[in-house]
C-alpha cells in the first residue's frame, strides 16, 4: 500500500505522540470515515466477515463512485444518498 500511494521513507518515519506512524494514522482515519464513522455517514465500505482485513464496497459506495468524481470528500460521505 505504501508504494501505491508513493509514500517516502521520510513520510513513513514521521511518528505521532503515541508512536504510530502518521501514514498509518491517516489510513485508519480514512477507513473509519469510509465505514461511516464517526458521524454515521454513508457506509461506503464494510469488512468482509470471512476476513477482517478485507473490505467490500457497499451499494452506497458504488453509488458515490458512479457520480464520476475525481476525488471523494468527507462531505460526500456525510450526506445520505
Phi and psi in degrees as GROMACS dihedral restraints (atoms count N, CA, C in turn):
[ dihedral_restraints ]
;  ai    aj    ak    al  type     phi  dphi    fc
    3     4     5     6     1   -59.3    20    10
    4     5     6     7     1   -43.9    20    10
    6     7     8     9     1   -65.4    20    10
    7     8     9    10     1   -38.1    20    10
    9    10    11    12     1   -61.8    20    10
   10    11    12    13     1   -35.0    20    10
   12    13    14    15     1   -95.7    20    10
   13    14    15    16     1     5.9    20    10
   15    16    17    18     1    55.8    20    10
   16    17    18    19     1    46.0    20    10
   18    19    20    21     1   -82.6    20    10
   19    20    21    22     1   131.2    20    10
   21    22    23    24     1   -84.6    20    10
   22    23    24    25     1   165.3    20    10
   24    25    26    27     1   -62.5    20    10
   25    26    27    28     1   -36.0    20    10
   27    28    29    30     1   -63.1    20    10
   28    29    30    31     1   -43.7    20    10
   30    31    32    33     1   -65.3    20    10
   31    32    33    34     1   -38.5    20    10
   33    34    35    36     1   -67.5    20    10
   34    35    36    37     1   -29.1    20    10
   36    37    38    39     1   -76.3    20    10
   37    38    39    40     1   -15.5    20    10
   39    40    41    42     1   -68.7    20    10
   40    41    42    43     1   119.4    20    10
   42    43    44    45     1  -111.0    20    10
   43    44    45    46     1   150.7    20    10
   45    46    47    48     1   -92.7    20    10
   46    47    48    49     1   175.2    20    10
   48    49    50    51     1   -56.0    20    10
   49    50    51    52     1   -35.9    20    10
   51    52    53    54     1   -85.2    20    10
   52    53    54    55     1     3.5    20    10
   54    55    56    57     1    94.3    20    10
   55    56    57    58     1   -11.6    20    10
   57    58    59    60     1   -78.3    20    10
   58    59    60    61     1   146.5    20    10
   60    61    62    63     1   -69.0    20    10
   61    62    63    64     1   149.2    20    10
   63    64    65    66     1   -60.9    20    10
   64    65    66    67     1   -38.6    20    10
   66    67    68    69     1   -60.1    20    10
   67    68    69    70     1   -47.7    20    10
   69    70    71    72     1   -62.0    20    10
   70    71    72    73     1   -39.1    20    10
   72    73    74    75     1   -64.5    20    10
   73    74    75    76     1   -44.9    20    10
   75    76    77    78     1   -63.9    20    10
   76    77    78    79     1   -38.1    20    10
   78    79    80    81     1   -64.4    20    10
   79    80    81    82     1   -43.7    20    10
   81    82    83    84     1   -60.7    20    10
   82    83    84    85     1   -41.1    20    10
   84    85    86    87     1   -65.4    20    10
   85    86    87    88     1   -39.7    20    10
   87    88    89    90     1   -64.1    20    10
   88    89    90    91     1   -44.5    20    10
   90    91    92    93     1   -63.3    20    10
   91    92    93    94     1   -42.8    20    10
   93    94    95    96     1   -60.2    20    10
   94    95    96    97     1   -43.9    20    10
   96    97    98    99     1   -66.1    20    10
   97    98    99   100     1   -38.0    20    10
   99   100   101   102     1   -66.9    20    10
  100   101   102   103     1   -25.2    20    10
  102   103   104   105     1   -85.4    20    10
  103   104   105   106     1    -0.5    20    10
  105   106   107   108     1   100.4    20    10
  106   107   108   109     1     0.2    20    10
  108   109   110   111     1   -90.6    20    10
  109   110   111   112     1   158.7    20    10
  111   112   113   114     1   -93.8    20    10
  112   113   114   115     1    -4.2    20    10
  114   115   116   117     1  -107.3    20    10
  115   116   117   118     1    22.3    20    10
  117   118   119   120     1    57.2    20    10
  118   119   120   121     1    42.4    20    10
  120   121   122   123     1   -77.0    20    10
  121   122   123   124     1  -161.9    20    10
  123   124   125   126     1   -63.7    20    10
  124   125   126   127     1   132.2    20    10
  126   127   128   129     1   -87.9    20    10
  127   128   129   130     1    94.4    20    10
  129   130   131   132     1   -81.3    20    10
  130   131   132   133     1   -24.5    20    10
  132   133   134   135     1  -137.1    20    10
  133   134   135   136     1   160.8    20    10
  135   136   137   138     1  -146.6    20    10
  136   137   138   139     1   154.4    20    10
  138   139   140   141     1   -70.8    20    10
  139   140   141   142     1   142.8    20    10
  141   142   143   144     1   -80.5    20    10
  142   143   144   145     1   126.8    20    10
  144   145   146   147     1   -57.6    20    10
  145   146   147   148     1   -36.5    20    10
  147   148   149   150     1   -75.8    20    10
  148   149   150   151     1   -17.4    20    10
  150   151   152   153     1  -147.6    20    10
  151   152   153   154     1   104.4    20    10
  153   154   155   156     1   -68.0    20    10
  154   155   156   157     1    -4.1    20    10
  156   157   158   159     1   -99.5    20    10
  157   158   159   160     1     2.1    20    10
  159   160   161   162     1  -115.4    20    10
  160   161   162   163     1   137.4    20    10
  162   163   164   165     1  -117.7    20    10
  163   164   165   166     1   150.7    20    10
  165   166   167   168     1  -123.0    20    10
  166   167   168   169     1   140.8    20    10
  168   169   170   171     1   -73.8    20    10
  169   170   171   172     1   131.2    20    10
  171   172   173   174     1   -83.6    20    10
  172   173   174   175     1   173.0    20    10
  174   175   176   177     1   -59.5    20    10
  175   176   177   178     1   -39.6    20    10
  177   178   179   180     1   -64.1    20    10
  178   179   180   181     1   -38.6    20    10
  180   181   182   183     1   -64.7    20    10
  181   182   183   184     1   -40.7    20    10
  183   184   185   186     1   -63.8    20    10
  184   185   186   187     1   -37.7    20    10
  186   187   188   189     1   -63.1    20    10
  187   188   189   190     1   -39.5    20    10
  189   190   191   192     1   -64.5    20    10
  190   191   192   193     1   -44.0    20    10
  192   193   194   195     1   -64.0    20    10
  193   194   195   196     1   -31.2    20    10
  195   196   197   198     1   -72.3    20    10
  196   197   198   199     1    -9.7    20    10
  198   199   200   201     1   -79.8    20    10
  199   200   201   202     1     6.9    20    10
  201   202   203   204     1    55.9    20    10
  202   203   204   205     1    45.7    20    10
  204   205   206   207     1   -85.0    20    10
  205   206   207   208     1   149.1    20    10
  207   208   209   210     1   -91.0    20    10
  208   209   210   211     1   -13.4    20    10
  210   211   212   213     1  -148.8    20    10
  211   212   213   214     1   153.7    20    10
  213   214   215   216     1  -114.2    20    10
  214   215   216   217     1   129.2    20    10
  216   217   218   219     1  -114.0    20    10
  217   218   219   220     1   165.8    20    10
  219   220   221   222     1   -62.8    20    10
  220   221   222   223     1   -31.8    20    10
  222   223   224   225     1   -61.5    20    10
  223   224   225   226     1   -38.6    20    10
  225   226   227   228     1   -61.9    20    10
  226   227   228   229     1   -39.5    20    10
  228   229   230   231     1   -78.2    20    10
  229   230   231   232     1   -23.7    20    10
  231   232   233   234     1   -79.4    20    10
  232   233   234   235     1   -24.2    20    10
  234   235   236   237     1   -86.1    20    10
  235   236   237   238     1   154.4    20    10
  237   238   239   240     1   -90.6    20    10
  238   239   240   241     1   131.7    20    10
